[in-house]
Amino acid sequence: MSILALDVGSKRIGVAVADPSRTFAMPVETIERTNLDADLARIMALVESYGVRDLVIGDPVTLAGERGLAALKMDAFVERLRGVFRGTIHRVDERLTTAQATKTLISADVSRKKRKGIVDRLAAALILESFLGRLRNERLP
């Protein structure tokens, strides 16, 4: 069973999936947001396509570690997602993942126009990498 990660923003949702051995994360696609029902339908199509049992969602806490307005909006999104997804949903601190993804793309000399379509799925991959690292650490004696 696969693990899928989402970097949920107001305009786009970045998507990444773990390889079968759960060693690394692969950016998959960027969902252009239209409305919540359509967003959830696309996520569920990906869940079905990849045989996902676990979803990892970036949790937008503030740099001070507090739960602000963005985190409250994410709570509401996750509650709606729980209504259609029967697996386990994991929340992972996403602080600075988009900034890190943008910095990586800039250093790779990716144009601003191309970065717009890639940054969200790369941020989702970073969120998933963080989660996979935590899984590996939990398994160590």
Secondary structure as a PSIPRED ss2 file (coil, helix, strand):
# PSIPRED VFORMAT (PSIPRED V4.0)

   1 M C   1.000  0.000  0.000
   2 S E   0.000  0.000  1.000
   3 I E   0.000  0.000  1.000
   4 L E   0.000  0.000  1.000
   5 A E   0.000  0.000  1.000
   6 L E   0.000  0.000  1.000
   7 D E   0.000  0.000  1.000
   8 V E   0.000  0.000  1.000
   9 G C   1.000  0.000  0.000
  10 S C   1.000  0.000  0.000
  11 K C   1.000  0.000  0.000
  12 R E   0.000  0.000  1.000
  13 I E   0.000  0.000  1.000
  14 G E   0.000  0.000  1.000
  15 V E   0.000  0.000  1.000
  16 A E   0.000  0.000  1.000
  17 V E   0.000  0.000  1.000
  18 A E   0.000  0.000  1.000
  19 D C   1.000  0.000  0.000
  20 P C   1.000  0.000  0.000
  21 S C   1.000  0.000  0.000
  22 R C   1.000  0.000  0.000
  23 T C   1.000  0.000  0.000
  24 F C   1.000  0.000  0.000
  25 A E   0.000  0.000  1.000
  26 M E   0.000  0.000  1.000
  27 P E   0.000  0.000  1.000
  28 V E   0.000  0.000  1.000
  29 E E   0.000  0.000  1.000
  30 T E   0.000  0.000  1.000
  31 I E   0.000  0.000  1.000
  32 E E   0.000  0.000  1.000
  33 R C   1.000  0.000  0.000
  34 T C   1.000  0.000  0.000
  35 N C   1.000  0.000  0.000
  36 L H   0.000  1.000  0.000
  37 D H   0.000  1.000  0.000
  38 A H   0.000  1.000  0.000
  39 D H   0.000  1.000  0.000
  40 L H   0.000  1.000  0.000
  41 A H   0.000  1.000  0.000
  42 R H   0.000  1.000  0.000
  43 I H   0.000  1.000  0.000
  44 M H   0.000  1.000  0.000
  45 A H   0.000  1.000  0.000
  46 L H   0.000  1.000  0.000
  47 V H   0.000  1.000  0.000
  48 E H   0.000  1.000  0.000
  49 S H   0.000  1.000  0.000
  50 Y H   0.000  1.000  0.000
  51 G C   1.000  0.000  0.000
  52 V E   0.000  0.000  1.000
  53 R E   0.000  0.000  1.000
  54 D E   0.000  0.000  1.000
  55 L E   0.000  0.000  1.000
  56 V E   0.000  0.000  1.000
  57 I E   0.000  0.000  1.000
  58 G E   0.000  0.000  1.000
  59 D E   0.000  0.000  1.000
  60 P C   1.000  0.000  0.000
  61 V C   1.000  0.000  0.000
  62 T C   1.000  0.000  0.000
  63 L C   1.000  0.000  0.000
  64 A C   1.000  0.000  0.000
  65 G C   1.000  0.000  0.000
  66 E C   1.000  0.000  0.000
  67 R C   1.000  0.000  0.000
  68 G C   1.000  0.000  0.000
  69 L H   0.000  1.000  0.000
  70 A H   0.000  1.000  0.000
  71 A H   0.000  1.000  0.000
  72 L H   0.000  1.000  0.000
  73 K H   0.000  1.000  0.000
  74 M H   0.000  1.000  0.000
  75 D H   0.000  1.000  0.000
  76 A H   0.000  1.000  0.000
  77 F H   0.000  1.000  0.000
  78 V H   0.000  1.000  0.000
  79 E H   0.000  1.000  0.000
  80 R H   0.000  1.000  0.000
  81 L H   0.000  1.000  0.000
  82 R H   0.000  1.000  0.000
  83 G C   1.000  0.000  0.000
  84 V C   1.000  0.000  0.000
  85 F C   1.000  0.000  0.000
  86 R C   1.000  0.000  0.000
  87 G C   1.000  0.000  0.000
  88 T E   0.000  0.000  1.000
  89 I E   0.000  0.000  1.000
  90 H E   0.000  0.000  1.000
  91 R E   0.000  0.000  1.000
  92 V E   0.000  0.000  1.000
  93 D E   0.000  0.000  1.000
  94 E C   1.000  0.000  0.000
  95 R C   1.000  0.000  0.000
  96 L C   1.000  0.000  0.000
  97 T H   0.000  1.000  0.000
  98 T H   0.000  1.000  0.000
  99 A H   0.000  1.000  0.000
 100 Q H   0.000  1.000  0.000
 101 A H   0.000  1.000  0.000
 102 T H   0.000  1.000  0.000
 103 K H   0.000  1.000  0.000
 104 T H   0.000  1.000  0.000
 105 L H   0.000  1.000  0.000
 106 I H   0.000  1.000  0.000
 107 S H   0.000  1.000  0.000
 108 A C   1.000  0.000  0.000
 109 D C   1.000  0.000  0.000
 110 V C   1.000  0.000  0.000
 111 S C   1.000  0.000  0.000
 112 R H   0.000  1.000  0.000
 113 K H   0.000  1.000  0.000
 114 K H   0.000  1.000  0.000
 115 R H   0.000  1.000  0.000
 116 K H   0.000  1.000  0.000
 117 G H   0.000  1.000  0.000
 118 I H   0.000  1.000  0.000
 119 V H   0.000  1.000  0.000
 120 D H   0.000  1.000  0.000
 121 R H   0.000  1.000  0.000
 122 L H   0.000  1.000  0.000
 123 A H   0.000  1.000  0.000
 124 A H   0.000  1.000  0.000
 125 A H   0.000  1.000  0.000
 126 L H   0.000  1.000  0.000
 127 I H   0.000  1.000  0.000
 128 L H   0.000  1.000  0.000
 129 E H   0.000  1.000  0.000
 130 S H   0.000  1.000  0.000
 131 F H   0.000  1.000  0.000
 132 L H   0.000  1.000  0.000
 133 G H   0.000  1.000  0.000
 134 R H   0.000  1.000  0.000
 135 L H   0.000  1.000  0.000
 136 R H   0.000  1.000  0.000
 137 N H   0.000  1.000  0.000
 138 E H   0.000  1.000  0.000
 139 R H   0.000  1.000  0.000
 140 L C   1.000  0.000  0.000
 141 P C   1.000  0.000  0.000
